[in-house]
Amino acid sequence: MTDLGHWDIVVVGGGLVGTATALGMARDGARVLILDSSDTSFRASRGNFGLVWAQSKGAGNRDYATWTRTAVREWRALEAEIRELSGVETHYETGLGLHLCLGEDEFAKRAEMIGRVAAHQLPGDDVRMIRRDELLEIMPDVGPGVVGASMSTLDGACQSLALYRGLSIAVQKAGARLVSNVQVSAIEPQGDGYRIEAEGLRATAPKVLIAAGLATNKLAAPFGIPEIVRGQKGQILVTERARPILPAVTSGIRQTAEGTILIGDTKEETDEDRSTGQGMRQLAARAVRLLPEIGTLRVVRSWAALRVLTPDGNPVYDESPSHPGIFVATTHSGVTLAPAHRGPLAQWIMNGQRPPEFASFGAQRFARTN
C-alpha cells in the first residue's frame, strides 16, 4: 500500500463542496489532501445549472436564508480568487434574477413562498413578486401564459463547469494535493487521528471532512451520523447558439456567454442519472411557453445528473458526536454557497470558529427516534 503521508485534514470528495472548503483551508495554511472518485460517478458538480441564487432559499429557515445571502454577497471575491489562482473565468453575472410563473396557480404558490422569505427582513434583501405588466418592461418577449415572476437583484449565474475546473486548479495552486479516480474504502481511528484508505493508498490526519455527495451516508454512518442525503435526478437541455434574447437570469432558462441556452431542470425521484425522453419533452414544452423564440432553436445536447438533497432541503455541516475530527458537509447548493464553504465553513473545521447559522444545520435533526 502506498503511503501518502500525514496531513492536517483529508477531504473525501472533490466536488464543488469539497474543493471550495479545501481551498479555504489550504489558503489559511493547512496541509490538505483531497481524495476524489472517478468522473464517471454520479456527481452533481458536473450536472448543475450554475445558478447563484438566493431568492428561494430559506423560506422556512432564517439561518439558511442568512447563510445563502452571506455567500452570494461574497461571490465576486471568490470569482477574483479563482481567476488569480487558476486563470479560469467563471463568467459570473448578477444584478437581476427572475423566476417566471405560468398561470395564476404558479404565481400564487410562488408568492406564498416568497412572502415567507421576505418576512425574514434580511438586510439588503429585495425579493418580491411582479405582475406581467412590470415583467414585460424587463422581458418583452415572454409567452402569453406568463402572468408574472419573482425577482431579486441578488441573483445571478455562472458557468458551472468553469467554476468546477477553476476550483480544482485553484485548490492545488493554494497548496492542496488532489488525488483523483480513487474510491475511499475505509476511514478508521488511529492514535489521535484517522487512517484513510483508498484503492491501495493510505493517508493519516487528525481531521477528515466527508463531502462525498451521495456516498456520504455510507462513509459517515460508522461515526454516528444518520442518513442525511438522497438523490434526485435533474435534466438539462442545451440549444444551439442564438442572439442575446435573455436580458436577465431566469431560474429555468439562461443564456451562456457563448450564446447557447440552457433549459432546466427536472425534479425526478430516481437514482438513475440517465436522460429520459419524457423529462426532456417537459423541459422543452415549458421553455417554449415561457419564451416562444426558443421554439425556433435546435437542441444540440442534453445531460442528466443526480442532485444531493437532504430530507428538509437545508445544508448539513456537522462534526461526529462520537469521533471528534470527523466532519460532514453536504448541500444541493454547491454553486451558490461556494464562497461560504471557502470562508466560514473552512474556518470552523480548522479553527473552531462556528458560524451562528450552524445551529440549524446539524445532522442529528435527521436521527430516527424509537
C-alpha positions as CSV (number, residue, x, y, z in Angstrom):
1,M,0.0,0.0,0.0
2,T,1.3,3.4,-1.0
3,D,1.6,5.8,2.0
4,L,0.6,9.4,1.1
5,G,1.8,10.7,4.4
6,H,0.3,12.7,7.2
7,W,-1.9,15.8,6.6
8,D,-3.8,18.4,8.7
9,I,-7.0,17.2,7.0
10,V,-8.1,14.8,4.4
11,V,-11.1,15.8,2.3
12,V,-13.1,12.9,1.0
13,G,-14.8,14.2,-2.2
14,G,-13.5,16.6,-4.8
15,G,-16.8,18.1,-6.0
16,L,-17.8,21.7,-5.5
17,V,-18.3,21.5,-1.7
18,G,-15.1,19.6,-1.1
19,T,-12.9,21.7,-3.3
20,A,-14.3,25.1,-2.1
21,T,-13.8,24.1,1.5
22,A,-10.4,22.7,0.8
23,L,-9.4,25.9,-0.9
24,G,-10.2,27.9,2.2
25,M,-8.3,25.6,4.5
26,A,-5.3,25.5,2.2
27,R,-5.2,29.3,1.8
28,D,-5.2,29.5,5.6
29,G,-2.1,27.3,5.7
30,A,-3.4,23.9,6.3
31,R,-1.9,20.8,4.6
32,V,-4.9,19.4,2.7
33,L,-5.2,16.1,0.8
34,I,-8.3,15.6,-1.4
35,L,-9.3,12.1,-2.4
36,D,-11.8,12.2,-5.3
37,S,-13.7,9.4,-7.1
38,S,-14.0,8.8,-10.8
39,D,-15.6,11.3,-13.2
40,T,-18.0,8.6,-14.1
41,S,-19.6,8.7,-10.6
42,F,-23.0,10.3,-10.1
43,R,-21.6,13.7,-9.2
44,A,-23.8,16.8,-9.0
45,S,-20.9,19.1,-9.7
46,R,-20.8,18.2,-13.4
47,G,-24.5,18.4,-13.9
48,N,-25.8,21.6,-12.3
49,F,-27.5,24.6,-13.8
50,G,-25.0,27.1,-12.5
51,L,-27.4,29.5,-10.6
52,V,-26.1,31.7,-7.9
53,W,-29.5,32.0,-6.3
54,A,-30.8,33.5,-3.1
55,Q,-34.5,34.4,-3.6
56,S,-36.0,31.0,-3.0
57,K,-33.6,29.8,-0.2
58,G,-34.6,29.7,3.4
59,A,-38.4,30.2,3.2
60,G,-38.8,28.0,6.2
61,N,-35.4,28.6,7.8
62,R,-34.0,32.0,8.6
63,D,-30.5,30.6,9.2
64,Y,-30.5,29.1,5.7
65,A,-31.7,32.4,4.2
66,T,-29.0,34.3,6.0
67,W,-26.2,31.8,5.1
68,T,-27.2,31.9,1.4
69,R,-27.2,35.7,1.2
70,T,-23.8,35.8,3.0
71,A,-22.4,33.6,0.3
72,V,-24.0,35.4,-2.6
73,R,-22.5,38.7,-1.5
74,E,-19.0,37.2,-1.4
75,W,-19.3,35.7,-4.9
76,R,-17.3,38.4,-6.6
77,A,-14.4,37.9,-4.2
78,L,-14.4,34.1,-4.9
79,E,-14.6,34.8,-8.6
80,A,-11.5,37.0,-8.3
81,E,-9.6,34.4,-6.2
82,I,-10.3,31.7,-8.7
83,R,-9.1,33.9,-11.6
84,E,-6.0,34.8,-9.7
85,L,-5.0,31.2,-8.9
86,S,-6.3,29.3,-11.9
87,G,-6.7,31.8,-14.7
88,V,-10.2,30.4,-15.2
89,E,-13.1,32.7,-15.9
90,T,-16.4,31.6,-14.2
91,H,-18.5,34.1,-16.3
92,Y,-20.4,35.2,-13.2
93,E,-23.3,37.6,-13.9
94,T,-25.6,39.2,-11.4
95,G,-27.9,42.1,-10.9
96,L,-31.3,40.6,-11.7
97,G,-32.8,37.1,-11.3
98,L,-36.3,36.1,-12.3
99,H,-38.5,33.1,-11.7
100,L,-41.2,33.1,-14.4
101,C,-44.7,31.9,-13.4
102,L,-47.1,30.2,-15.9
103,G,-50.7,30.8,-14.8
104,E,-52.3,32.1,-11.6
105,D,-51.8,28.9,-9.6
106,E,-48.0,29.0,-10.1
107,F,-48.0,32.7,-9.3
108,A,-49.9,32.2,-6.0
109,K,-47.7,29.3,-4.9
110,R,-44.6,31.3,-5.6
111,A,-45.9,34.4,-3.9
112,E,-46.6,32.4,-0.7
113,M,-43.1,31.1,-0.6
114,I,-41.5,34.5,-1.5
115,G,-43.6,36.1,1.3
116,R,-42.1,33.7,3.8
117,V,-38.6,34.7,2.6
118,A,-39.4,38.4,2.7
119,A,-40.8,38.1,6.2
120,H,-37.2,37.4,7.5
121,Q,-36.5,41.1,6.6
122,L,-32.8,40.4,6.0
123,P,-30.6,43.4,5.3
124,G,-30.4,44.3,1.6
125,D,-32.9,41.6,0.5
126,D,-35.2,42.9,-2.2
127,V,-37.0,39.8,-3.3
128,R,-40.6,40.5,-4.4
129,M,-43.3,39.4,-6.8
130,I,-44.0,41.4,-10.0
131,R,-47.0,41.1,-12.4
132,R,-46.9,40.7,-16.1
133,D,-47.0,44.4,-17.0
134,E,-43.9,45.1,-15.0
135,L,-42.2,41.9,-16.2
136,L,-42.8,43.0,-19.9
137,E,-40.7,46.0,-19.3
138,I,-37.8,43.7,-18.5
139,M,-38.6,40.8,-20.8
140,P,-41.0,41.9,-23.6
141,D,-40.8,38.5,-25.4
142,V,-42.2,36.2,-22.7
143,G,-45.1,34.0,-23.7
144,P,-48.7,34.9,-23.2
145,G,-49.2,32.4,-20.4
146,V,-46.6,34.1,-18.2
147,V,-48.5,36.1,-15.6
148,G,-45.7,37.4,-13.5
149,A,-42.5,36.5,-11.7
150,S,-40.5,36.7,-8.6
151,M,-37.4,38.9,-8.8
152,S,-34.3,39.8,-6.8
153,T,-31.2,41.8,-7.7
154,L,-29.0,39.5,-5.6
155,D,-29.4,36.6,-8.0
156,G,-27.3,35.5,-11.0
157,A,-25.4,32.6,-12.5
158,C,-22.0,31.4,-13.5
159,Q,-20.7,28.8,-15.9
160,S,-20.8,25.8,-13.6
161,L,-18.2,23.6,-15.3
162,A,-15.8,26.5,-15.4
163,L,-16.4,27.0,-11.7
164,Y,-15.6,23.3,-11.1
165,R,-12.5,23.4,-13.2
166,G,-11.3,26.7,-11.6
167,L,-11.8,25.4,-8.1
168,S,-9.9,22.2,-8.9
169,I,-6.9,24.1,-10.3
170,A,-7.1,26.8,-7.6
171,V,-7.1,24.5,-4.7
172,Q,-3.9,22.8,-6.0
173,K,-2.2,26.1,-6.6
174,A,-3.1,27.0,-3.0
175,G,-1.0,24.0,-1.9
176,A,-3.5,21.2,-1.5
177,R,-2.9,17.8,-3.1
178,L,-5.7,16.3,-5.2
179,V,-5.7,12.6,-6.0
180,S,-8.4,11.6,-8.4
181,N,-10.0,8.4,-9.6
182,V,-9.8,6.7,-6.2
183,Q,-12.7,5.4,-4.1
184,V,-12.3,5.7,-0.3
185,S,-12.9,2.3,1.2
186,A,-12.1,2.9,4.9
187,I,-11.9,5.7,7.5
188,E,-10.7,4.3,10.8
189,P,-9.4,5.7,14.1
190,Q,-5.7,5.5,14.5
191,G,-3.9,7.0,17.5
192,D,-5.1,10.6,17.9
193,G,-6.4,10.8,14.4
194,Y,-7.6,8.7,11.5
195,R,-6.3,6.4,8.8
196,I,-8.0,6.8,5.4
197,E,-7.6,4.1,2.7
198,A,-8.5,4.3,-1.0
199,E,-7.6,1.7,-3.6
200,G,-4.1,0.9,-2.5
201,L,-3.4,4.3,-1.0
202,R,-3.2,5.3,2.7
203,A,-3.1,8.7,4.5
204,T,-3.5,9.8,8.0
205,A,-4.8,13.1,9.5
206,P,-6.4,14.3,12.8
207,K,-9.3,15.6,10.8
208,V,-11.4,14.3,8.0
209,L,-14.1,16.1,6.0
210,I,-16.6,13.8,4.3
211,A,-18.1,15.8,1.4
212,A,-18.7,12.8,-0.8
213,G,-22.2,13.6,-2.2
214,L,-24.3,10.5,-2.5
215,A,-21.6,8.4,-0.9
216,T,-21.7,10.4,2.3
217,N,-24.3,8.2,4.1
218,K,-22.2,5.1,3.9
219,L,-18.9,6.8,4.8
220,A,-20.3,8.8,7.7
221,A,-22.5,6.1,9.3
222,P,-19.8,4.5,11.4
223,F,-19.3,7.8,13.2
224,G,-22.8,8.3,14.4
225,I,-24.1,10.4,11.5
226,P,-27.6,9.5,10.4
227,E,-28.6,9.2,6.8
228,I,-28.6,12.8,5.5
229,V,-28.6,12.6,1.7
230,R,-30.7,11.2,-1.2
231,G,-30.5,11.6,-4.9
232,Q,-32.9,13.4,-7.2
233,K,-32.4,13.5,-10.9
234,G,-32.4,16.7,-12.9
235,Q,-32.1,17.1,-16.6
236,I,-30.9,20.0,-18.7
237,L,-31.2,20.8,-22.4
238,V,-28.8,22.9,-24.4
239,T,-29.7,24.7,-27.6
240,E,-27.6,26.0,-30.5
241,R,-26.1,29.5,-30.2
242,A,-28.6,32.3,-30.5
243,R,-28.7,36.0,-30.5
244,P,-29.0,37.6,-27.0
245,I,-32.6,37.0,-26.0
246,L,-32.5,36.9,-22.2
247,P,-32.0,40.3,-20.5
248,A,-31.9,38.7,-17.1
249,V,-31.0,35.4,-15.5
250,T,-34.1,33.2,-15.0
251,S,-34.3,30.1,-12.9
252,G,-35.3,27.8,-15.7
253,I,-33.8,29.3,-18.8
254,R,-30.5,31.0,-19.1
255,Q,-28.1,32.1,-21.9
256,T,-24.4,31.3,-21.5
257,A,-21.5,33.6,-22.5
258,E,-21.2,31.5,-25.7
259,G,-24.8,32.1,-26.7
260,T,-26.2,28.7,-26.1
261,I,-29.4,28.5,-23.9
262,L,-29.7,26.1,-21.0
263,I,-33.1,24.8,-20.3
264,G,-33.6,23.1,-16.9
265,D,-34.3,21.4,-14.8
266,T,-36.5,18.5,-13.9
267,K,-37.0,17.1,-10.5
268,E,-37.3,13.3,-10.9
269,E,-37.3,10.9,-7.9
270,T,-35.0,8.3,-9.2
271,D,-31.4,7.1,-8.6
272,E,-30.7,6.8,-12.3
273,D,-28.8,9.7,-13.9
274,R,-29.6,8.8,-17.5
275,S,-31.5,11.2,-19.7
276,T,-35.2,10.3,-20.5
277,G,-37.4,11.5,-23.3
278,Q,-40.3,12.3,-21.0
279,G,-38.2,14.7,-18.9
280,M,-36.7,16.4,-22.0
281,R,-40.2,16.9,-23.5
282,Q,-41.4,18.5,-20.3
283,L,-38.4,20.9,-20.3
284,A,-38.8,21.8,-24.0
285,A,-42.6,22.4,-23.8
286,R,-42.3,24.6,-20.7
287,A,-39.4,26.6,-22.2
288,V,-41.4,27.4,-25.3
289,R,-44.4,28.6,-23.3
290,L,-42.1,30.8,-21.2
291,L,-40.1,32.2,-24.2
292,P,-41.6,31.3,-27.6
293,E,-38.5,32.2,-29.6
294,I,-36.8,29.1,-28.0
295,G,-39.1,27.0,-30.2
296,T,-37.1,28.1,-33.3
297,L,-33.8,26.8,-31.9
298,R,-32.3,23.3,-32.2
299,V,-31.4,21.3,-29.1
300,V,-27.8,20.2,-29.5
301,R,-27.2,18.2,-26.4
302,S,-28.7,17.2,-23.0
303,W,-27.5,15.7,-19.8
304,A,-28.7,14.4,-16.5
305,A,-27.2,14.2,-13.0
306,L,-28.3,13.5,-9.5
307,R,-28.8,16.3,-7.0
308,V,-27.6,15.6,-3.5
309,L,-30.6,16.6,-1.3
310,T,-31.1,16.4,2.5
311,P,-34.6,15.5,3.8
312,D,-35.5,19.1,4.5
313,G,-33.5,20.7,1.7
314,N,-31.2,22.6,4.1
315,P,-27.5,22.0,4.3
316,V,-25.7,19.7,6.8
317,Y,-22.5,20.9,8.4
318,D,-21.6,18.8,11.5
319,E,-19.0,17.0,13.5
320,S,-19.4,13.4,14.6
321,P,-20.9,13.1,18.1
322,S,-18.7,10.1,18.8
323,H,-15.4,10.8,16.9
324,P,-14.1,14.3,17.2
325,G,-12.4,15.4,14.0
326,I,-14.8,13.7,11.6
327,F,-16.9,16.3,9.8
328,V,-19.6,16.1,7.2
329,A,-20.8,18.7,4.7
330,T,-23.5,18.4,2.1
331,T,-25.9,20.7,0.3
332,H,-27.6,20.9,-3.1
333,S,-26.4,24.5,-3.4
334,G,-22.7,23.9,-4.1
335,V,-22.5,26.7,-6.6
336,T,-24.4,29.4,-4.6
337,L,-22.7,28.5,-1.3
338,A,-19.1,28.1,-2.6
339,P,-17.9,31.4,-1.0
340,A,-19.3,30.4,2.4
341,H,-17.6,27.0,2.1
342,R,-14.4,28.7,1.2
343,G,-14.7,31.0,4.2
344,P,-16.8,30.3,7.3
345,L,-17.1,26.5,6.8
346,A,-13.4,26.1,6.3
347,Q,-12.6,28.3,9.3
348,W,-14.9,26.3,11.6
349,I,-13.4,23.0,10.6
350,M,-9.8,24.1,11.1
351,N,-10.1,26.7,13.9
352,G,-13.4,26.0,15.7
353,Q,-15.0,29.4,14.6
354,R,-18.6,28.1,14.4
355,P,-20.9,30.4,12.5
356,P,-24.2,31.0,14.4
357,E,-26.3,29.7,11.5
358,F,-24.9,26.2,12.0
359,A,-27.4,25.7,14.8
360,S,-29.9,24.7,12.1
361,F,-27.5,22.6,10.1
362,G,-26.7,19.7,12.4
363,A,-27.0,16.1,11.1
364,Q,-28.8,14.8,14.2
365,R,-32.0,16.5,13.2
366,F,-32.5,13.5,10.9
367,A,-31.8,10.9,13.6
368,R,-34.5,8.4,14.0
369,T,-36.2,8.1,17.4
370,N,-37.9,5.0,18.6
